[in-house]
Structure formats: C-alpha cells, structure tokens
C-alpha cells in the first residue's frame, strides 16, 4: 500500500509539472510560437558558401601542417614525455 501511495504522488507531481510547462509555453510566447517545430533560420556571418568552403579548407591545411610538425617532433625524438606521480582528484 505504501508503494502505491508513492507512485500516485510521483505521477501527480509529473502531471503538475507538465501542466505548468505547457501553460508557460503558451503564455510566455505570443500564440504559443515555442510549440512550433519549424522556426525561421537566421543567417549569421558568411552567406557565401564558396568563401566559407575556402576558409574551411584553409583551416584544415593549417591543422594538417600543425599535425605534421607534431609528428616530425615525435618521430625525430625532440619531444619528450615525462610522467610524474601526483594526487588524482
């Protein structure tokens, strides 16, 4: 009997919270716009797809060069790794 009372309390609480959530969505936004799945897309920044692709390629080339430098340091032996015992938190 105790578990049934607990279950009813939890289900009532969930129902109240869902009701408050729906009420908030309908009253805070005009006409319940927040319930709409489709929203307008706002373009921010670059609108030229070609320019955006060029910038992505430039960034990828820089990342590739940086990775090459790290690889050459590791294979050349100029990079050293030192492990220290410390407290783990």
Phi and psi in radians as a Rosetta constraint file:
Dihedral C 1 N 2 CA 2 C 2 CIRCULARHARMONIC -1.173 0.35
Dihedral N 2 CA 2 C 2 N 3 CIRCULARHARMONIC -0.686 0.35
Dihedral C 2 N 3 CA 3 C 3 CIRCULARHARMONIC -1.207 0.35
Dihedral N 3 CA 3 C 3 N 4 CIRCULARHARMONIC -0.569 0.35
Dihedral C 3 N 4 CA 4 C 4 CIRCULARHARMONIC -1.164 0.35
Dihedral N 4 CA 4 C 4 N 5 CIRCULARHARMONIC -0.679 0.35
Dihedral C 4 N 5 CA 5 C 5 CIRCULARHARMONIC -1.136 0.35
Dihedral N 5 CA 5 C 5 N 6 CIRCULARHARMONIC -0.725 0.35
Dihedral C 5 N 6 CA 6 C 6 CIRCULARHARMONIC -1.102 0.35
Dihedral N 6 CA 6 C 6 N 7 CIRCULARHARMONIC -0.796 0.35
Dihedral C 6 N 7 CA 7 C 7 CIRCULARHARMONIC -1.055 0.35
Dihedral N 7 CA 7 C 7 N 8 CIRCULARHARMONIC -0.775 0.35
Dihedral C 7 N 8 CA 8 C 8 CIRCULARHARMONIC -1.104 0.35
Dihedral N 8 CA 8 C 8 N 9 CIRCULARHARMONIC -0.669 0.35
Dihedral C 8 N 9 CA 9 C 9 CIRCULARHARMONIC -1.138 0.35
Dihedral N 9 CA 9 C 9 N 10 CIRCULARHARMONIC -0.787 0.35
Dihedral C 9 N 10 CA 10 C 10 CIRCULARHARMONIC -1.139 0.35
Dihedral N 10 CA 10 C 10 N 11 CIRCULARHARMONIC -0.761 0.35
Dihedral C 10 N 11 CA 11 C 11 CIRCULARHARMONIC -1.129 0.35
Dihedral N 11 CA 11 C 11 N 12 CIRCULARHARMONIC -0.650 0.35
Dihedral C 11 N 12 CA 12 C 12 CIRCULARHARMONIC -1.137 0.35
Dihedral N 12 CA 12 C 12 N 13 CIRCULARHARMONIC -0.738 0.35
Dihedral C 12 N 13 CA 13 C 13 CIRCULARHARMONIC -1.088 0.35
Dihedral N 13 CA 13 C 13 N 14 CIRCULARHARMONIC -0.763 0.35
Dihedral C 13 N 14 CA 14 C 14 CIRCULARHARMONIC -1.084 0.35
Dihedral N 14 CA 14 C 14 N 15 CIRCULARHARMONIC -0.743 0.35
Dihedral C 14 N 15 CA 15 C 15 CIRCULARHARMONIC -1.094 0.35
Dihedral N 15 CA 15 C 15 N 16 CIRCULARHARMONIC -0.715 0.35
Dihedral C 15 N 16 CA 16 C 16 CIRCULARHARMONIC -1.139 0.35
Dihedral N 16 CA 16 C 16 N 17 CIRCULARHARMONIC -0.766 0.35
Dihedral C 16 N 17 CA 17 C 17 CIRCULARHARMONIC -1.139 0.35
Dihedral N 17 CA 17 C 17 N 18 CIRCULARHARMONIC -0.688 0.35
Dihedral C 17 N 18 CA 18 C 18 CIRCULARHARMONIC -1.130 0.35
Dihedral N 18 CA 18 C 18 N 19 CIRCULARHARMONIC -0.686 0.35
Dihedral C 18 N 19 CA 19 C 19 CIRCULARHARMONIC -1.108 0.35
Dihedral N 19 CA 19 C 19 N 20 CIRCULARHARMONIC -0.759 0.35
Dihedral C 19 N 20 CA 20 C 20 CIRCULARHARMONIC -1.112 0.35
Dihedral N 20 CA 20 C 20 N 21 CIRCULARHARMONIC -0.690 0.35
Dihedral C 20 N 21 CA 21 C 21 CIRCULARHARMONIC -1.103 0.35
Dihedral N 21 CA 21 C 21 N 22 CIRCULARHARMONIC -0.823 0.35
Dihedral C 21 N 22 CA 22 C 22 CIRCULARHARMONIC -1.123 0.35
Dihedral N 22 CA 22 C 22 N 23 CIRCULARHARMONIC -0.746 0.35
Dihedral C 22 N 23 CA 23 C 23 CIRCULARHARMONIC -1.067 0.35
Dihedral N 23 CA 23 C 23 N 24 CIRCULARHARMONIC -0.720 0.35
Dihedral C 23 N 24 CA 24 C 24 CIRCULARHARMONIC -1.139 0.35
Dihedral N 24 CA 24 C 24 N 25 CIRCULARHARMONIC -0.746 0.35
Dihedral C 24 N 25 CA 25 C 25 CIRCULARHARMONIC -1.095 0.35
Dihedral N 25 CA 25 C 25 N 26 CIRCULARHARMONIC -0.672 0.35
Dihedral C 25 N 26 CA 26 C 26 CIRCULARHARMONIC -1.359 0.35
Dihedral N 26 CA 26 C 26 N 27 CIRCULARHARMONIC -0.524 0.35
Dihedral C 26 N 27 CA 27 C 27 CIRCULARHARMONIC -1.625 0.35
Dihedral N 27 CA 27 C 27 N 28 CIRCULARHARMONIC -0.498 0.35
Dihedral C 27 N 28 CA 28 C 28 CIRCULARHARMONIC -1.346 0.35
Dihedral N 28 CA 28 C 28 N 29 CIRCULARHARMONIC -0.689 0.35
Dihedral C 28 N 29 CA 29 C 29 CIRCULARHARMONIC -1.749 0.35
Dihedral N 29 CA 29 C 29 N 30 CIRCULARHARMONIC 2.537 0.35
Dihedral C 29 N 30 CA 30 C 30 CIRCULARHARMONIC -1.194 0.35
Dihedral N 30 CA 30 C 30 N 31 CIRCULARHARMONIC 2.117 0.35
Dihedral C 30 N 31 CA 31 C 31 CIRCULARHARMONIC 1.227 0.35
Dihedral N 31 CA 31 C 31 N 32 CIRCULARHARMONIC 0.262 0.35
Dihedral C 31 N 32 CA 32 C 32 CIRCULARHARMONIC 1.229 0.35
Dihedral N 32 CA 32 C 32 N 33 CIRCULARHARMONIC 0.646 0.35
Dihedral C 32 N 33 CA 33 C 33 CIRCULARHARMONIC -1.067 0.35
Dihedral N 33 CA 33 C 33 N 34 CIRCULARHARMONIC -0.473 0.35
Dihedral C 33 N 34 CA 34 C 34 CIRCULARHARMONIC -1.192 0.35
Dihedral N 34 CA 34 C 34 N 35 CIRCULARHARMONIC -0.342 0.35
Dihedral C 34 N 35 CA 35 C 35 CIRCULARHARMONIC -1.393 0.35
Dihedral N 35 CA 35 C 35 N 36 CIRCULARHARMONIC -0.240 0.35
Dihedral C 35 N 36 CA 36 C 36 CIRCULARHARMONIC -1.287 0.35
Dihedral N 36 CA 36 C 36 N 37 CIRCULARHARMONIC 2.350 0.35
Dihedral C 36 N 37 CA 37 C 37 CIRCULARHARMONIC -1.334 0.35
Dihedral N 37 CA 37 C 37 N 38 CIRCULARHARMONIC -0.678 0.35
Dihedral C 37 N 38 CA 38 C 38 CIRCULARHARMONIC -1.547 0.35
Dihedral N 38 CA 38 C 38 N 39 CIRCULARHARMONIC 2.209 0.35
Dihedral C 38 N 39 CA 39 C 39 CIRCULARHARMONIC -2.221 0.35
Dihedral N 39 CA 39 C 39 N 40 CIRCULARHARMONIC 2.768 0.35
Dihedral C 39 N 40 CA 40 C 40 CIRCULARHARMONIC -1.257 0.35
Dihedral N 40 CA 40 C 40 N 41 CIRCULARHARMONIC 2.437 0.35
Dihedral C 40 N 41 CA 41 C 41 CIRCULARHARMONIC -1.546 0.35
Dihedral N 41 CA 41 C 41 N 42 CIRCULARHARMONIC 2.320 0.35
Dihedral C 41 N 42 CA 42 C 42 CIRCULARHARMONIC -1.914 0.35
Dihedral N 42 CA 42 C 42 N 43 CIRCULARHARMONIC 2.063 0.35
Dihedral C 42 N 43 CA 43 C 43 CIRCULARHARMONIC -1.375 0.35
Dihedral N 43 CA 43 C 43 N 44 CIRCULARHARMONIC 2.189 0.35
Dihedral C 43 N 44 CA 44 C 44 CIRCULARHARMONIC -2.161 0.35
Dihedral N 44 CA 44 C 44 N 45 CIRCULARHARMONIC 2.220 0.35
Dihedral C 44 N 45 CA 45 C 45 CIRCULARHARMONIC 1.672 0.35
Dihedral N 45 CA 45 C 45 N 46 CIRCULARHARMONIC -2.320 0.35
Dihedral C 45 N 46 CA 46 C 46 CIRCULARHARMONIC -1.275 0.35
Dihedral N 46 CA 46 C 46 N 47 CIRCULARHARMONIC 2.371 0.35
Dihedral C 46 N 47 CA 47 C 47 CIRCULARHARMONIC -1.996 0.35
Dihedral N 47 CA 47 C 47 N 48 CIRCULARHARMONIC -0.145 0.35
Dihedral C 47 N 48 CA 48 C 48 CIRCULARHARMONIC -1.593 0.35
Dihedral N 48 CA 48 C 48 N 49 CIRCULARHARMONIC 1.931 0.35
Dihedral C 48 N 49 CA 49 C 49 CIRCULARHARMONIC -1.132 0.35
Dihedral N 49 CA 49 C 49 N 50 CIRCULARHARMONIC -0.632 0.35
Dihedral C 49 N 50 CA 50 C 50 CIRCULARHARMONIC -1.110 0.35
Dihedral N 50 CA 50 C 50 N 51 CIRCULARHARMONIC -0.759 0.35
Dihedral C 50 N 51 CA 51 C 51 CIRCULARHARMONIC -1.136 0.35
Dihedral N 51 CA 51 C 51 N 52 CIRCULARHARMONIC -0.694 0.35
Dihedral C 51 N 52 CA 52 C 52 CIRCULARHARMONIC -1.126 0.35
Dihedral N 52 CA 52 C 52 N 53 CIRCULARHARMONIC -0.743 0.35
Dihedral C 52 N 53 CA 53 C 53 CIRCULARHARMONIC -1.117 0.35
Dihedral N 53 CA 53 C 53 N 54 CIRCULARHARMONIC -0.687 0.35
Dihedral C 53 N 54 CA 54 C 54 CIRCULARHARMONIC -1.086 0.35
Dihedral N 54 CA 54 C 54 N 55 CIRCULARHARMONIC -0.743 0.35
Dihedral C 54 N 55 CA 55 C 55 CIRCULARHARMONIC -1.151 0.35
Dihedral N 55 CA 55 C 55 N 56 CIRCULARHARMONIC -0.654 0.35
Dihedral C 55 N 56 CA 56 C 56 CIRCULARHARMONIC -1.122 0.35
Dihedral N 56 CA 56 C 56 N 57 CIRCULARHARMONIC -0.745 0.35
Dihedral C 56 N 57 CA 57 C 57 CIRCULARHARMONIC -1.106 0.35
Dihedral N 57 CA 57 C 57 N 58 CIRCULARHARMONIC -0.714 0.35
Dihedral C 57 N 58 CA 58 C 58 CIRCULARHARMONIC -1.087 0.35
Dihedral N 58 CA 58 C 58 N 59 CIRCULARHARMONIC -0.731 0.35
Dihedral C 58 N 59 CA 59 C 59 CIRCULARHARMONIC -1.152 0.35
Dihedral N 59 CA 59 C 59 N 60 CIRCULARHARMONIC -0.708 0.35
Dihedral C 59 N 60 CA 60 C 60 CIRCULARHARMONIC -1.128 0.35
Dihedral N 60 CA 60 C 60 N 61 CIRCULARHARMONIC -0.661 0.35
Dihedral C 60 N 61 CA 61 C 61 CIRCULARHARMONIC -1.113 0.35
Dihedral N 61 CA 61 C 61 N 62 CIRCULARHARMONIC -0.685 0.35
Dihedral C 61 N 62 CA 62 C 62 CIRCULARHARMONIC -1.156 0.35
Dihedral N 62 CA 62 C 62 N 63 CIRCULARHARMONIC -0.736 0.35
Dihedral C 62 N 63 CA 63 C 63 CIRCULARHARMONIC -1.100 0.35
Dihedral N 63 CA 63 C 63 N 64 CIRCULARHARMONIC -0.715 0.35
Dihedral C 63 N 64 CA 64 C 64 CIRCULARHARMONIC -1.097 0.35
Dihedral N 64 CA 64 C 64 N 65 CIRCULARHARMONIC -0.736 0.35
Dihedral C 64 N 65 CA 65 C 65 CIRCULARHARMONIC -1.137 0.35
Dihedral N 65 CA 65 C 65 N 66 CIRCULARHARMONIC -0.747 0.35
Dihedral C 65 N 66 CA 66 C 66 CIRCULARHARMONIC -1.107 0.35
Dihedral N 66 CA 66 C 66 N 67 CIRCULARHARMONIC -0.704 0.35
Dihedral C 66 N 67 CA 67 C 67 CIRCULARHARMONIC -1.129 0.35
Dihedral N 67 CA 67 C 67 N 68 CIRCULARHARMONIC -0.667 0.35
Dihedral C 67 N 68 CA 68 C 68 CIRCULARHARMONIC -1.098 0.35
Dihedral N 68 CA 68 C 68 N 69 CIRCULARHARMONIC -0.686 0.35
Dihedral C 68 N 69 CA 69 C 69 CIRCULARHARMONIC -1.120 0.35
Dihedral N 69 CA 69 C 69 N 70 CIRCULARHARMONIC -0.752 0.35
Dihedral C 69 N 70 CA 70 C 70 CIRCULARHARMONIC -1.140 0.35
Dihedral N 70 CA 70 C 70 N 71 CIRCULARHARMONIC -0.712 0.35
Dihedral C 70 N 71 CA 71 C 71 CIRCULARHARMONIC -1.105 0.35
Dihedral N 71 CA 71 C 71 N 72 CIRCULARHARMONIC -0.737 0.35
Dihedral C 71 N 72 CA 72 C 72 CIRCULARHARMONIC -1.188 0.35
Dihedral N 72 CA 72 C 72 N 73 CIRCULARHARMONIC -0.609 0.35
Dihedral C 72 N 73 CA 73 C 73 CIRCULARHARMONIC -1.130 0.35
Dihedral N 73 CA 73 C 73 N 74 CIRCULARHARMONIC -0.743 0.35
Dihedral C 73 N 74 CA 74 C 74 CIRCULARHARMONIC -1.220 0.35
Dihedral N 74 CA 74 C 74 N 75 CIRCULARHARMONIC -0.720 0.35
Dihedral C 74 N 75 CA 75 C 75 CIRCULARHARMONIC -1.334 0.35
Dihedral N 75 CA 75 C 75 N 76 CIRCULARHARMONIC -0.476 0.35
Dihedral C 75 N 76 CA 76 C 76 CIRCULARHARMONIC -1.413 0.35
Dihedral N 76 CA 76 C 76 N 77 CIRCULARHARMONIC -0.275 0.35
Dihedral C 76 N 77 CA 77 C 77 CIRCULARHARMONIC 1.542 0.35
Dihedral N 77 CA 77 C 77 N 78 CIRCULARHARMONIC 0.119 0.35
Dihedral C 77 N 78 CA 78 C 78 CIRCULARHARMONIC -1.432 0.35
Dihedral N 78 CA 78 C 78 N 79 CIRCULARHARMONIC -0.246 0.35
Dihedral C 78 N 79 CA 79 C 79 CIRCULARHARMONIC -1.672 0.35
Dihedral N 79 CA 79 C 79 N 80 CIRCULARHARMONIC 2.397 0.35
Dihedral C 79 N 80 CA 80 C 80 CIRCULARHARMONIC -2.173 0.35
Dihedral N 80 CA 80 C 80 N 81 CIRCULARHARMONIC 2.476 0.35
Dihedral C 80 N 81 CA 81 C 81 CIRCULARHARMONIC -2.001 0.35
Dihedral N 81 CA 81 C 81 N 82 CIRCULARHARMONIC 2.233 0.35
Dihedral C 81 N 82 CA 82 C 82 CIRCULARHARMONIC -2.147 0.35
Dihedral N 82 CA 82 C 82 N 83 CIRCULARHARMONIC 2.254 0.35
Dihedral C 82 N 83 CA 83 C 83 CIRCULARHARMONIC -1.801 0.35
Dihedral N 83 CA 83 C 83 N 84 CIRCULARHARMONIC 2.323 0.35
Dihedral C 83 N 84 CA 84 C 84 CIRCULARHARMONIC -2.137 0.35
Dihedral N 84 CA 84 C 84 N 85 CIRCULARHARMONIC 2.431 0.35
Dihedral C 84 N 85 CA 85 C 85 CIRCULARHARMONIC -1.371 0.35
Dihedral N 85 CA 85 C 85 N 86 CIRCULARHARMONIC 2.257 0.35
Dihedral C 85 N 86 CA 86 C 86 CIRCULARHARMONIC -2.500 0.35
Dihedral N 86 CA 86 C 86 N 87 CIRCULARHARMONIC 3.042 0.35
Dihedral C 86 N 87 CA 87 C 87 CIRCULARHARMONIC -1.433 0.35
Dihedral N 87 CA 87 C 87 N 88 CIRCULARHARMONIC 2.310 0.35
Dihedral C 87 N 88 CA 88 C 88 CIRCULARHARMONIC -1.622 0.35
Dihedral N 88 CA 88 C 88 N 89 CIRCULARHARMONIC 2.373 0.35
